[in-house]
Amino acid sequence: EVQLVESGGDLVQPGGSLRLSCSASGFIFRNYAMSWLRQAPGKGLEWVSAMSVGGGSIDYADPVKGRFTISRDNSKNTLYLQMNSLRAEDTALYYCATDISGRFRDWGQGTLVIV
Amino acid sequence: DIQMTQSPPTLSASVGDRVTITCRASQSISSWLAWYQQKPGKAPKLLIYKTSSLESGVPSRFSGSGSGTEFTLTISSLQPDDFATYYCQQYISYSSYSFGQGTKLEIK
């Protein structure tokens, strides 16, 4: 069974930093592109960042470019999101998901970031 | 950026009804459209991808159609478990993915 478990969310002051983690199990993590998405309280879904299988292709949504960094450690089956210079508008539930050519098939339960 | 617009924002229906949700893209996305279902406090669930392909395990009462800029999600006979919020998502452009604002399907 595919499992994605996010962690690292917290209450942080504006300008602060957080690192989110997404631990994967039940599938061959290194064979999948991965994405981070977020959902502000009571709002819709927003894609945040994507990383290809080998990590060679990375991109970010405009609102987070230059502040967030996605990475992965295939030896630990873990995806990360380093979030710097946090703003109030970054407050959201952050999800990691398997990225199947742009559609998001498997999702974690999310981790809450409050700025 | 491609904007996705769903209608209606809220839909009231009864068990057994046939319902349709519309999603319009601000420019052509060919068939690169997915639909998700989200229940309160839960992560979204992929229902349909590439406009009309049903994700494994999704009941056949869900179907999708369309192309270019206009798409629909149809539920042929609403079941109690279907009351949720539905989102469309375009994925024609790598890493410029965008979602509709959601349609909340409520019990009438």
Interface residues (C-beta under 8 A of the other chain):
Chain A: G44 L45 E46 W47 A50 S57 D59 Y60 D62 Y95 I100 S101 G102 R103 F104 R105 W107 G108 Q109 G110
Chain B: D1 W32 A34 Y36 Q38 K42 A43 P44 K45 L46 Y49 K50 E55 Y87 Q89 Y91 I92 Y94 S95 Y97 S98 F99 G100 Q101 G102
